[in-house]
């Protein structure tokens, strides 16, 4: 299954779980500091999550650009398997 930027619009004001994978992602994600497609509030729990989406963190040619915020995000997300993220992406999430 391949999802696009528009699919995340259906998740506005909801909670989703992003499972970080190295291959066969549903969505390729790049974390940016500004000019993001969506702002995401990082959750510390996956309870009440609507669904799980497999993502691959990339530095170029993303399907969607996300910006981590502490409040007023477009949606809330729990990131599974944080330990396989590149170091720069991990520090932006924590």
VODREN-196354 format. One record per residue: residue number from 1; x, z, y of N, C-alpha, C, O, CB in turn. Coordinates in nm, 3 decimals. Glycine has a CB too. Layout:
VODREN-196354
num_nx_nz_ny_cax_caz_cay_cx_cz_cy_ox_oz_oy_cbx_cbz_cby
NUM_X_Z_Y_X_Z_Y_X_Z_Y_X_Z_Y_X_Z_Y;
...
This chain:
VODREN-196354
num_nx_nz_ny_cax_caz_cay_cx_cz_cy_ox_oz_oy_cbx_cbz_cby
1_0.085_0.000_-0.117_0.000_0.000_0.000_0.089_0.000_0.123_0.182_0.080_0.133_-0.096_0.121_0.000;
2_0.061_-0.088_0.216_0.137_-0.094_0.339_0.042_-0.069_0.455_-0.056_-0.142_0.474_0.210_-0.230_0.354;
3_0.071_0.032_0.532_-0.013_0.069_0.645_0.053_0.024_0.774_0.173_0.001_0.778_-0.040_0.221_0.646;
4_-0.025_0.013_0.877_0.028_-0.028_1.005_0.002_0.076_1.112_-0.055_0.182_1.087_-0.030_-0.160_1.047;
5_0.046_0.043_1.232_0.030_0.131_1.347_-0.117_0.162_1.373_-0.152_0.274_1.411_0.094_0.069_1.471;
6_-0.202_0.066_1.353_-0.344_0.084_1.379_-0.408_0.185_1.286_-0.505_0.250_1.324_-0.415_-0.046_1.366;
7_-0.357_0.199_1.166_-0.414_0.294_1.072_-0.402_0.437_1.123_-0.492_0.518_1.103_-0.346_0.281_0.935;
8_-0.291_0.467_1.190_-0.271_0.603_1.241_-0.373_0.637_1.350_-0.399_0.755_1.375_-0.130_0.619_1.296;
9_-0.431_0.536_1.414_-0.535_0.561_1.514_-0.657_0.625_1.449_-0.731_0.698_1.515_-0.574_0.431_1.586;
10_-0.680_0.598_1.322_-0.795_0.657_1.253_-0.771_0.805_1.221_-0.864_0.876_1.183_-0.824_0.580_1.123;
11_-0.648_0.850_1.236_-0.613_0.990_1.206_-0.608_1.079_1.330_-0.566_1.194_1.321_-0.479_0.995_1.135;
12_-0.651_1.027_1.444_-0.646_1.105_1.568_-0.718_1.238_1.551_-0.826_1.245_1.492_-0.708_1.026_1.685;
13_-0.656_1.342_1.603_-0.709_1.479_1.601_-0.728_1.533_1.460_-0.810_1.622_1.438_-0.841_1.485_1.674;
14_-0.653_1.481_1.363_-0.660_1.530_1.227_-0.520_1.569_1.180_-0.422_1.551_1.252_-0.721_1.423_1.133;
15_-0.513_1.622_1.059_-0.385_1.664_1.002_-0.352_1.577_0.882_-0.439_1.550_0.799_-0.389_1.814_0.962;
16_-0.228_1.534_0.874_-0.182_1.447_0.767_-0.049_1.499_0.714_0.026_1.565_0.786_-0.169_1.300_0.816;
17_-0.020_1.469_0.587_0.109_1.504_0.529_0.192_1.377_0.518_0.147_1.278_0.461_0.092_1.572_0.390;
18_0.313_1.381_0.571_0.407_1.270_0.556_0.509_1.310_0.450_0.583_1.406_0.468_0.477_1.235_0.693;
19_0.512_1.237_0.341_0.612_1.259_0.237_0.724_1.159_0.262_0.703_1.038_0.258_0.551_1.242_0.092;
20_0.843_1.209_0.289_0.958_1.125_0.321_1.018_1.070_0.193_1.054_1.145_0.102_1.064_1.204_0.403;
21_1.028_0.936_0.186_1.084_0.869_0.069_1.195_0.774_0.114_1.206_0.741_0.232_0.974_0.791_-0.008;
22_1.277_0.731_0.018_1.383_0.636_0.049_1.346_0.493_0.014_1.411_0.400_0.062_1.508_0.675_-0.026;
23_1.243_0.474_-0.066_1.202_0.338_-0.103_1.051_0.332_-0.122_0.987_0.434_-0.149_1.274_0.291_-0.231;
24_0.997_0.214_-0.108_0.854_0.186_-0.124_0.765_0.275_-0.035_0.674_0.341_-0.084_0.815_0.205_-0.268;
25_0.793_0.276_0.096_0.710_0.358_0.185_0.578_0.287_0.219_0.566_0.165_0.208_0.787_0.390_0.316;
26_0.481_0.367_0.259_0.358_0.312_0.315_0.380_0.272_0.460_0.313_0.181_0.511_0.242_0.414_0.305;
27_0.474_0.339_0.526_0.497_0.321_0.668_0.644_0.348_0.700_0.702_0.444_0.650_0.406_0.413_0.751;
28_0.704_0.263_0.784_0.840_0.287_0.832_0.830_0.349_0.971_0.764_0.293_1.059_0.926_0.154_0.835;
29_0.895_0.465_0.989_0.880_0.544_1.110_1.013_0.561_1.180_1.116_0.584_1.116_0.820_0.681_1.078;
30_1.011_0.550_1.312_1.128_0.580_1.394_1.088_0.692_1.490_0.983_0.685_1.554_1.180_0.453_1.472;
31_1.171_0.795_1.500_1.145_0.904_1.593_1.216_0.875_1.724_1.336_0.846_1.726_1.191_1.041_1.535;
32_1.142_0.883_1.834_1.195_0.852_1.966_1.166_0.967_2.061_1.082_1.052_2.033_1.134_0.720_2.021;
33_1.237_0.970_2.174_1.217_1.074_2.274_1.114_1.033_2.379_1.058_1.119_2.447_1.348_1.107_2.340;
34_1.090_0.903_2.393_0.992_0.855_2.489_0.940_0.719_2.445_0.997_0.655_2.356_1.053_0.846_2.632;
35_0.832_0.676_2.506_0.768_0.547_2.478_0.726_0.534_2.331_0.746_0.430_2.269_0.862_0.432_2.514;
36_0.669_0.641_2.278_0.623_0.641_2.139_0.484_0.578_2.129_0.408_0.576_2.225_0.622_0.784_2.083;
37_0.454_0.528_2.010_0.319_0.479_1.984_0.222_0.596_1.970_0.108_0.588_2.016_0.315_0.392_1.857;
38_0.269_0.705_1.908_0.188_0.825_1.889_0.273_0.949_1.908_0.393_0.949_1.879_0.122_0.826_1.750;
39_0.209_1.054_1.957_0.275_1.184_1.968_0.223_1.269_1.853_0.102_1.276_1.829_0.247_1.252_2.108;
40_0.315_1.334_1.782_0.278_1.411_1.664_0.325_1.556_1.679_0.439_1.583_1.714_0.337_1.348_1.537;
41_0.233_1.645_1.650_0.266_1.787_1.649_0.305_1.822_1.506_0.229_1.798_1.413_0.146_1.876_1.700;
42_0.423_1.880_1.488_0.474_1.912_1.355_0.415_2.044_1.307_0.420_2.144_1.378_0.629_1.920_1.356;
43_0.359_2.042_1.188_0.298_2.160_1.128_0.394_2.222_1.027_0.477_2.152_0.970_0.164_2.124_1.061;
44_0.381_2.351_1.004_0.466_2.417_0.904_0.393_2.436_0.772_0.444_2.502_0.682_0.513_2.552_0.957;
45_0.272_2.379_0.759_0.194_2.393_0.638_0.114_2.265_0.613_0.072_2.198_0.707_0.099_2.515_0.646;
46_0.094_2.232_0.486_0.017_2.112_0.456_-0.130_2.143_0.424_-0.204_2.055_0.380_0.080_2.039_0.340;
47_-0.172_2.268_0.447_-0.311_2.302_0.421_-0.403_2.229_0.520_-0.367_2.208_0.636_-0.332_2.456_0.430;
48_-0.519_2.192_0.473_-0.620_2.118_0.550_-0.574_1.977_0.586_-0.628_1.917_0.679_-0.655_2.193_0.675;
49_-0.477_1.924_0.516_-0.430_1.789_0.541_-0.531_1.689_0.485_-0.581_1.705_0.374_-0.290_1.767_0.478;
50_-0.561_1.587_0.564_-0.660_1.487_0.523_-0.606_1.398_0.413_-0.678_1.366_0.319_-0.702_1.403_0.642;
51_-0.481_1.356_0.425_-0.421_1.269_0.324_-0.269_1.272_0.330_-0.211_1.328_0.424_-0.470_1.126_0.341;
52_-0.206_1.213_0.230_-0.060_1.206_0.223_-0.017_1.061_0.238_-0.068_0.972_0.170_-0.006_1.265_0.090;
53_0.078_1.038_0.329_0.132_0.904_0.353_0.282_0.908_0.328_0.352_0.995_0.381_0.101_0.854_0.498;
54_0.331_0.814_0.247_0.475_0.804_0.223_0.540_0.730_0.340_0.500_0.619_0.375_0.505_0.732_0.086;
55_0.642_0.795_0.400_0.712_0.732_0.511_0.860_0.720_0.482_0.916_0.797_0.403_0.690_0.811_0.641;
56_0.922_0.623_0.546_1.068_0.607_0.542_1.114_0.615_0.686_1.062_0.543_0.772_1.112_0.471_0.472;
57_1.211_0.700_0.714_1.265_0.715_0.849_1.371_0.607_0.869_1.467_0.599_0.793_1.324_0.858_0.872;
58_1.353_0.525_0.973_1.445_0.415_1.003_1.493_0.426_1.147_1.434_0.498_1.228_1.377_0.278_0.978;
59_1.599_0.355_1.178_1.651_0.353_1.315_1.622_0.221_1.384_1.641_0.209_1.505_1.799_0.379_1.315;
60_1.577_0.121_1.309_1.540_-0.007_1.369_1.428_-0.072_1.289_1.409_-0.044_1.171_1.664_-0.101_1.377;
61_1.354_-0.158_1.355_1.241_-0.231_1.296_1.137_-0.140_1.232_1.102_-0.158_1.116_1.292_-0.329_1.194;
62_1.087_-0.040_1.308_0.985_0.049_1.251_0.847_-0.015_1.256_0.823_-0.108_1.333_0.984_0.183_1.326;
63_0.758_0.037_1.172_0.617_0.001_1.182_0.551_0.077_1.297_0.460_0.027_1.363_0.543_0.029_1.050;
64_0.600_0.199_1.319_0.544_0.285_1.424_0.653_0.376_1.479_0.743_0.418_1.406_0.426_0.368_1.368;
65_0.644_0.407_1.609_0.736_0.500_1.673_0.661_0.629_1.702_0.553_0.627_1.761_0.797_0.440_1.804;
66_0.720_0.742_1.660_0.658_0.872_1.679_0.745_0.961_1.767_0.868_0.954_1.763_0.634_0.940_1.543;
67_0.679_1.043_1.847_0.748_1.141_1.930_0.699_1.278_1.891_0.578_1.302_1.886_0.726_1.114_2.082;
68_0.789_1.370_1.862_0.754_1.508_1.827_0.721_1.584_1.953_0.799_1.584_2.049_0.869_1.577_1.749;
69_0.605_1.651_1.953_0.565_1.734_2.066_0.523_1.871_2.014_0.494_1.887_1.896_0.448_1.667_2.147;
70_0.521_1.969_2.103_0.482_2.104_2.061_0.333_2.129_2.083_0.278_2.224_2.026_0.563_2.207_2.137;
71_0.268_2.048_2.164_0.124_2.063_2.185_0.065_1.930_2.231_0.136_1.841_2.278_0.096_2.174_2.290;
72_-0.065_1.918_2.217_-0.139_1.800_2.262_-0.091_1.671_2.196_-0.080_1.568_2.263_-0.128_1.788_2.410;
73_-0.064_1.675_2.067_-0.028_1.555_1.993_-0.151_1.473_1.959_-0.263_1.524_1.961_0.048_1.592_1.867;
74_-0.131_1.347_1.928_-0.241_1.261_1.885_-0.295_1.308_1.750_-0.415_1.298_1.723_-0.196_1.114_1.877;
75_-0.205_1.358_1.667_-0.243_1.419_1.540_-0.136_1.517_1.498_-0.028_1.522_1.557_-0.265_1.311_1.430;
76_-0.167_1.597_1.395_-0.075_1.698_1.345_-0.023_1.653_1.210_-0.098_1.597_1.130_-0.144_1.838_1.336;
77_0.105_1.676_1.182_0.163_1.630_1.057_0.255_1.734_0.995_0.329_1.804_1.064_0.239_1.500_1.079;
78_0.248_1.742_0.864_0.342_1.822_0.786_0.437_1.724_0.720_0.393_1.627_0.658_0.269_1.913_0.680;
79_0.566_1.748_0.732_0.667_1.660_0.674_0.722_1.722_0.548_0.786_1.827_0.552_0.780_1.631_0.775;
80_0.697_1.657_0.434_0.751_1.703_0.306_0.891_1.648_0.285_0.924_1.539_0.332_0.660_1.662_0.191;
81_0.972_1.722_0.214_1.107_1.680_0.176_1.196_1.657_0.296_1.263_1.554_0.305_1.101_1.554_0.093;
82_1.198_1.752_0.390_1.279_1.737_0.511_1.427_1.724_0.483_1.501_1.668_0.565_1.256_1.854_0.602;
83_1.473_1.775_0.370_1.617_1.777_0.346_1.677_1.639_0.323_1.799_1.626_0.325_1.647_1.863_0.228;
84_1.597_1.534_0.303_1.656_1.401_0.285_1.655_1.318_0.413_1.699_1.203_0.414_1.583_1.327_0.176;
85_1.604_1.377_0.523_1.606_1.306_0.649_1.749_1.297_0.702_1.830_1.386_0.677_1.514_1.375_0.752;
86_1.780_1.190_0.775_1.909_1.187_0.844_1.919_1.306_0.938_1.817_1.353_0.990_1.929_1.053_0.921;
87_2.038_1.354_0.961_2.058_1.474_1.041_1.994_1.463_1.179_1.929_1.558_1.223_2.206_1.503_1.056;
88_2.010_1.351_1.247_1.954_1.337_1.381_1.802_1.347_1.379_1.744_1.407_1.469_1.997_1.205_1.444;
89_1.737_1.289_1.280_1.592_1.295_1.270_1.548_1.438_1.237_1.446_1.484_1.288_1.541_1.196_1.164;
90_1.623_1.507_1.152_1.586_1.644_1.115_1.586_1.735_1.237_1.494_1.815_1.255_1.682_1.698_1.009;
91_1.687_1.725_1.321_1.694_1.812_1.438_1.582_1.783_1.536_1.540_1.873_1.609_1.827_1.797_1.507;
92_1.532_1.662_1.540_1.421_1.630_1.629_1.292_1.691_1.576_1.200_1.716_1.654_1.406_1.479_1.645;
93_1.283_1.714_1.445_1.161_1.770_1.389_1.156_1.920_1.396_1.048_1.978_1.396_1.147_1.727_1.248;
94_1.271_1.985_1.403_1.271_2.131_1.398_1.279_2.190_1.536_1.281_2.312_1.552_1.387_2.182_1.314;
